[in-house]
Amino acid sequence: MAPKVILTRPLDPTLLEGGALLDRAEQDGKIQLVRWTQDKPVDRQWLLNELRKGGTEGLVCMHNGEKIDNELLDAAGPSLKVIATMSAGYDHVDTAALKKRCVRLGSTPDALTAATADVGAMLVLMASRRAGESVRAVIDGKWPSMPWNPLLLCGQSLKGSTVGILGFGKIGQLTLKRLLGFDVSRCLYSTSRPGVALDPSKDYFNTLATASFHGVELRPAESYDELARECDFLVTCCPLTPSTQGIIGASFLAKMKPTAYLVNTARGPVVDSDALLAALREKRLAGAGLDVVTGEPNIGADHPLVLEPSCVVLPHIGSATVQARSGMSRDAVKNCLAGVGVEGFEWANEVPL
C-alpha cells in the first residue's frame, strides 16, 4: 500500500513546484495524499483527528501556527516516519520528541537564501535612509507641510561603514555580498563560535574573495561585545536556539553606537523587543529594520515598534518571492517523499537530530 502523507496547506501546482510534485505522486499511486484544502492555517483538531486515523507516514507542514509537539506525535503513532517543514527554521518542532520517536525532519533553508538576503539588504537601506518614516509622511499627507531644510529626513550612508553579520551562514554571507557594492569599509562577522574564522569549506558564495576584491576588511568578531561596539549596521541572520534567544538584549544594545542600525531577518525572539524599543525611544540607537518580531503575526497597527518612527517593520516577507516559495515547496515535498521511501526522491535537506 502506498504511504499516507498529510499536507497542511494547499500548494498551487501552477505556481509552486512542490504542489505539482505531490499531484504527480498521488496520480501515479506512489502516495495516499490527505489535504487540508482551506487557504488558511490548518485546524489543529482536524489534523489530530486525521493522524489518529492511523497509517500516516509523512507530514508536510508550514512554520506559522503549526506546532509539532508530543500531542501531535502521539496522535500520529509509530507509523510516522518524517516531518517535512516548508521553512528554513524549525523552532516550531520539538526536535527532542522527534529524536525519541526516530522520526526524521526535513527543512528548506537553501531555497530562500537569496530572497532573504535581498530583504536584509533592503532593510539596511530602508532603516538607514529613514524610508519607513518618509513613506508614512507621504501616506499621512504631511509632505506638503514639511518645508525643506538641509537635514530633512537625512539618514546615514553605508560608505565607509562597518557592517556586522551575526550568523554567518548562507543567508548572512549573501546579505553581506548584497551590501558590498555600497562601499562599506569593514565587516565583522560571527559564526556559531565568536572569534572563529569562517571555514573555507563553508564559504558558500566565494564571500572571502569577493570582499577582498571590494577592498573590504572581513574578519571574525572576537566577541559579541566587539560586534556591538564596532558596527554601524548589524544584521542578525542566526537561527533561533536557546543560546540565541534574546541575544540582542539590553546589555548588547547598551554597547551599540547611538548612530548604529539593527536589522533582524532571523527570528523575532533573537531580539528583546522591549529593550529595542527603549533604545530607539531614548535615541541610544539610530534605527531598526525588522522582518521578524516576537509575537508575529499578531502585530497590530498599535504595536509600539510599528508606531516607532525610527523602526521599519515588515510582515515576515524574507522568503516572499514566487521563486523562493516554489523552491521551498519543492524541497519540502522532496524531503517528505524521500522520508517515506518513494523511489526516485532524495532529501533536499535533512536536519540532524
C-alpha positions as CSV (number, residue, x, y, z in Angstrom):
1,M,0.0,0.0,0.0
2,A,1.3,3.5,-0.8
3,P,2.4,5.6,2.1
4,K,-0.1,8.1,3.6
5,V,1.0,11.7,3.5
6,I,-0.8,14.7,5.1
7,L,-0.4,18.2,3.6
8,T,-1.4,21.0,5.9
9,R,-1.7,23.9,3.4
10,P,-2.8,24.0,-0.3
11,L,0.1,24.2,-2.7
12,D,-0.9,25.7,-6.1
13,P,0.6,23.3,-8.7
14,T,0.7,26.0,-11.3
15,L,3.0,28.3,-9.2
16,L,4.6,26.0,-6.6
17,E,6.7,23.1,-7.8
18,G,6.0,21.1,-4.7
19,G,2.3,21.1,-5.4
20,A,3.0,19.7,-8.9
21,L,5.3,17.0,-7.4
22,L,2.6,16.0,-4.9
23,D,-0.1,15.9,-7.6
24,R,2.1,13.6,-9.8
25,A,3.0,11.3,-6.9
26,E,-0.7,11.0,-6.0
27,Q,-1.8,10.4,-9.6
28,D,0.9,7.8,-10.0
29,G,-0.3,5.9,-6.9
30,K,3.0,6.5,-5.1
31,I,1.3,8.1,-2.1
32,Q,-2.1,8.4,-0.5
33,L,-2.5,12.2,-0.1
34,V,-4.7,13.8,2.6
35,R,-5.0,17.5,2.1
36,W,-6.2,20.5,4.2
37,T,-7.9,22.3,1.4
38,Q,-8.7,25.7,3.0
39,D,-6.3,28.6,2.3
40,K,-5.7,29.3,6.0
41,P,-3.7,27.7,8.8
42,V,-4.6,24.1,9.3
43,D,-7.2,23.4,12.0
44,R,-5.4,21.7,14.9
45,Q,-8.3,19.4,15.7
46,W,-8.7,18.4,12.1
47,L,-5.0,17.5,11.9
48,L,-5.1,15.5,15.2
49,N,-8.2,13.6,14.0
50,E,-6.6,12.7,10.7
51,L,-3.4,11.5,12.4
52,R,-5.5,9.4,14.9
53,K,-7.0,7.5,12.0
54,G,-3.6,5.8,11.7
55,G,-1.1,5.0,9.0
56,T,0.3,8.4,8.4
57,E,4.0,8.1,7.4
58,G,4.7,11.7,6.2
59,L,3.6,15.2,7.2
60,V,4.3,18.3,5.1
61,C,3.8,21.3,7.4
62,M,4.4,25.0,7.5
63,H,6.1,27.2,10.1
64,N,3.4,29.6,11.2
65,G,0.9,28.2,13.7
66,E,1.7,24.5,13.2
67,K,3.3,23.3,16.4
68,I,4.8,19.8,16.1
69,D,4.8,18.6,19.7
70,N,4.2,15.5,21.8
71,E,0.4,15.7,21.4
72,L,0.7,15.6,17.6
73,L,3.3,12.9,17.6
74,D,1.3,10.8,20.0
75,A,-1.7,11.2,17.7
76,A,0.4,10.1,14.7
77,G,1.7,7.0,16.5
78,P,4.5,4.7,15.4
79,S,3.7,4.9,11.7
80,L,5.1,8.4,11.3
81,K,8.5,8.5,9.6
82,V,9.1,12.1,8.6
83,I,8.1,15.7,9.3
84,A,8.9,18.0,6.3
85,T,8.5,21.7,7.1
86,M,8.3,24.3,4.4
87,S,10.6,26.6,6.2
88,A,14.3,27.2,7.0
89,G,13.7,27.4,10.7
90,Y,12.2,24.6,12.8
91,D,11.7,26.2,16.2
92,H,8.1,25.1,15.9
93,V,9.2,21.5,16.0
94,D,10.0,19.6,19.2
95,T,13.2,18.0,17.9
96,A,13.9,16.1,21.1
97,A,10.4,14.5,20.7
98,L,11.2,13.5,17.1
99,K,14.5,12.1,18.0
100,K,13.0,10.0,20.8
101,R,10.5,8.5,18.3
102,C,13.1,8.1,15.5
103,V,11.1,10.5,13.2
104,R,13.2,12.3,10.7
105,L,13.0,16.0,10.0
106,G,13.5,18.0,6.7
107,S,13.7,21.7,6.2
108,T,14.1,24.1,3.3
109,P,17.0,26.5,4.0
110,D,18.6,26.7,0.6
111,A,15.6,27.8,-1.5
112,L,15.1,31.0,0.4
113,T,18.6,32.2,0.8
114,A,18.7,34.8,-2.0
115,A,15.2,36.2,-1.2
116,T,16.0,36.6,2.5
117,A,19.4,38.2,1.7
118,D,17.6,40.7,-0.5
119,V,15.2,41.7,2.3
120,G,18.1,42.0,4.7
121,A,19.9,44.4,2.4
122,M,16.7,46.2,1.7
123,L,16.0,46.7,5.4
124,V,19.5,48.1,6.0
125,L,18.8,50.7,3.3
126,M,15.2,51.4,4.5
127,A,16.3,51.9,8.1
128,S,19.4,54.0,7.4
129,R,17.6,56.2,4.8
130,R,14.5,56.6,7.0
131,A,12.3,55.1,4.3
132,G,9.6,54.0,6.7
133,E,9.3,57.4,8.2
134,S,9.3,59.0,4.8
135,V,6.6,56.8,3.4
136,R,4.4,57.4,6.4
137,A,4.8,61.2,5.9
138,V,3.5,60.8,2.3
139,I,0.7,58.5,3.2
140,D,-0.4,60.7,6.1
141,G,-0.4,63.8,3.8
142,K,2.3,65.5,5.7
143,W,4.7,66.1,2.8
144,P,3.2,69.5,1.8
145,S,3.7,70.8,5.3
146,M,7.3,69.7,5.6
147,P,9.4,72.7,4.4
148,W,12.7,71.5,3.0
149,N,15.8,72.1,5.1
150,P,19.3,70.7,4.7
151,L,18.8,67.9,7.2
152,L,15.2,67.0,6.4
153,L,14.8,63.2,6.7
154,C,18.5,62.7,6.4
155,G,19.8,59.3,7.3
156,Q,23.2,57.6,7.1
157,S,25.3,56.3,4.2
158,L,26.9,52.9,4.2
159,K,30.0,54.3,2.6
160,G,33.0,53.8,4.9
161,S,30.9,52.0,7.5
162,T,31.4,48.8,9.5
163,V,28.8,46.1,8.9
164,G,28.3,43.3,11.3
165,I,26.7,39.9,10.5
166,L,25.5,37.8,13.4
167,G,25.1,34.4,11.9
168,F,27.5,34.0,9.0
169,G,25.9,31.1,7.2
170,K,24.4,31.2,3.7
171,I,21.9,34.0,4.4
172,G,24.5,36.1,6.3
173,Q,27.1,35.7,3.6
174,L,24.8,36.5,0.8
175,T,23.4,39.5,2.7
176,L,26.9,40.9,3.0
177,K,27.6,40.4,-0.7
178,R,24.5,42.4,-1.4
179,L,25.9,45.2,0.7
180,L,29.5,45.2,-0.6
181,G,28.5,47.4,-3.6
182,F,27.7,50.3,-1.2
183,D,31.3,50.9,-0.4
184,V,31.4,49.6,3.1
185,S,34.9,49.5,4.6
186,R,34.8,46.6,7.1
187,C,32.7,43.6,8.0
188,L,32.8,41.8,11.3
189,Y,31.0,38.5,11.4
190,S,30.2,35.9,14.0
191,T,29.8,32.2,13.3
192,S,28.3,30.0,16.0
193,R,31.5,30.5,17.9
194,P,32.6,34.1,18.2
195,G,36.2,34.7,17.2
196,V,36.4,31.7,14.9
197,A,37.1,32.4,11.3
198,L,34.9,31.1,8.5
199,D,35.8,27.6,7.4
200,P,36.7,27.9,3.7
201,S,34.5,24.8,3.1
202,K,31.6,26.9,4.3
203,D,32.4,29.9,2.1
204,Y,29.3,29.2,0.1
205,F,29.4,32.2,-2.3
206,N,33.1,32.9,-2.6
207,T,32.5,35.6,0.1
208,L,36.0,35.9,1.3
209,A,37.4,36.5,-2.2
210,T,34.6,38.9,-3.1
211,A,35.1,41.0,0.0
212,S,38.8,41.2,-0.8
213,F,38.0,42.3,-4.3
214,H,35.9,45.1,-3.0
215,G,38.7,46.1,-0.6
216,V,36.6,45.3,2.5
217,E,38.3,44.1,5.7
218,L,36.5,40.9,6.6
219,R,37.2,39.2,9.8
220,P,35.5,37.3,12.7
221,A,34.5,39.4,15.6
222,E,36.4,38.4,18.7
223,S,33.2,38.6,20.8
224,Y,29.6,39.7,20.7
225,D,30.7,42.8,22.6
226,E,33.0,43.7,19.7
227,L,30.1,43.4,17.3
228,A,28.0,45.7,19.4
229,R,30.7,48.3,19.9
230,E,32.1,48.5,16.4
231,C,29.3,48.0,14.0
232,D,27.4,50.8,12.2
233,F,25.0,48.3,10.8
234,L,24.3,45.0,12.5
235,V,22.3,42.3,10.7
236,T,21.1,39.2,12.6
237,C,20.9,36.1,10.4
238,C,21.3,33.4,13.0
239,P,18.9,30.5,13.8
240,L,16.7,30.7,16.9
241,T,18.2,28.4,19.5
242,P,18.3,28.6,23.3
243,S,21.7,30.3,23.1
244,T,20.5,33.0,20.6
245,Q,17.1,33.7,22.1
246,G,17.3,37.3,23.4
247,I,20.9,37.6,22.4
248,I,20.2,41.2,21.3
249,G,19.1,42.4,24.7
250,A,19.5,45.4,26.9
251,S,23.1,44.7,27.6
252,F,24.0,44.2,23.9
253,L,22.1,47.3,22.8
254,A,23.7,49.4,25.5
255,K,27.1,48.8,23.9
256,M,26.0,49.8,20.4
257,K,26.7,53.2,18.9
258,P,23.8,55.8,19.1
259,T,24.3,56.2,15.3
260,A,24.0,52.4,14.6
261,Y,21.2,50.5,13.0
262,L,19.9,47.0,13.8
263,V,18.3,44.7,11.2
264,N,16.7,41.4,12.1
265,T,15.9,38.8,9.4
266,A,16.4,35.8,11.7
267,R,13.6,35.2,14.2
268,G,11.8,37.7,16.4
269,P,12.9,36.3,19.8
270,V,16.5,36.8,18.8
271,V,15.9,40.4,19.7
272,D,14.4,41.6,23.0
273,S,11.6,43.8,21.7
274,D,11.2,45.8,24.9
275,A,14.9,46.5,25.1
276,L,15.0,47.5,21.4
277,L,12.0,49.8,21.9
278,A,13.7,51.5,24.8
279,A,16.9,52.0,22.9
280,L,15.1,53.6,20.0
281,R,12.9,55.9,22.1
282,E,15.9,57.1,24.1
283,K,17.9,57.7,21.0
284,R,20.6,55.2,22.0
285,L,20.1,53.5,18.6
286,A,19.5,55.4,15.3
287,G,17.0,52.9,13.9
288,A,16.0,49.4,13.2
289,G,14.6,47.2,10.4
290,L,12.6,44.2,11.3
291,D,11.3,41.4,9.1
292,V,10.5,39.3,12.2
293,V,9.1,40.3,15.5
294,T,8.3,38.4,18.7
295,G,4.6,37.6,18.7
296,E,4.1,37.6,15.0
297,P,1.7,37.6,13.2
298,N,-0.2,39.2,16.0
299,I,1.4,42.6,15.5
300,G,-1.2,45.3,15.1
301,A,-1.1,48.9,14.0
302,D,-0.8,49.9,17.6
303,H,2.3,47.8,18.4
304,P,4.9,50.1,19.9
305,L,7.6,49.0,17.4
306,V,5.2,49.7,14.5
307,L,4.5,53.1,15.9
308,E,8.1,54.0,16.5
309,P,9.2,56.3,13.6
310,S,12.8,55.0,13.5
311,C,11.7,51.4,13.1
312,V,10.7,49.7,9.9
313,V,8.6,46.6,10.4
314,L,7.8,44.1,7.6
315,P,5.4,41.2,7.9
316,H,8.0,38.4,7.6
317,I,8.4,38.6,3.9
318,G,12.0,37.4,3.8
319,S,11.2,34.4,1.6
320,A,8.3,36.0,-0.2
321,T,9.2,35.6,-3.8
322,V,7.3,33.2,-6.0
323,Q,10.6,31.6,-7.0
324,A,11.7,31.1,-3.3
325,R,8.3,29.8,-2.2
326,S,8.2,27.4,-5.2
327,G,11.7,26.1,-4.3
328,M,10.7,25.7,-0.6
329,S,7.6,23.7,-1.5
330,R,9.7,21.5,-3.9
331,D,12.3,20.8,-1.2
332,A,9.7,20.2,1.5
333,V,7.9,17.7,-0.8
334,K,11.2,16.0,-1.7
335,N,12.1,15.6,1.9
336,C,8.8,14.0,2.7
337,L,8.8,11.7,-0.3
338,A,12.3,10.6,0.4
339,G,11.5,10.1,4.1
340,V,8.6,7.8,3.3
341,G,10.7,5.9,0.8
342,V,9.2,6.9,-2.5
343,E,11.5,5.7,-5.3
344,G,13.3,8.5,-7.2
345,F,13.4,11.1,-4.5
346,E,16.3,12.2,-2.4
347,W,16.5,14.5,0.6
348,A,16.9,18.2,-0.2
349,N,17.9,18.9,3.4
350,E,17.7,16.6,6.4
351,V,18.0,18.2,9.9
352,P,20.4,16.2,12.1
353,L,18.7,15.3,15.3
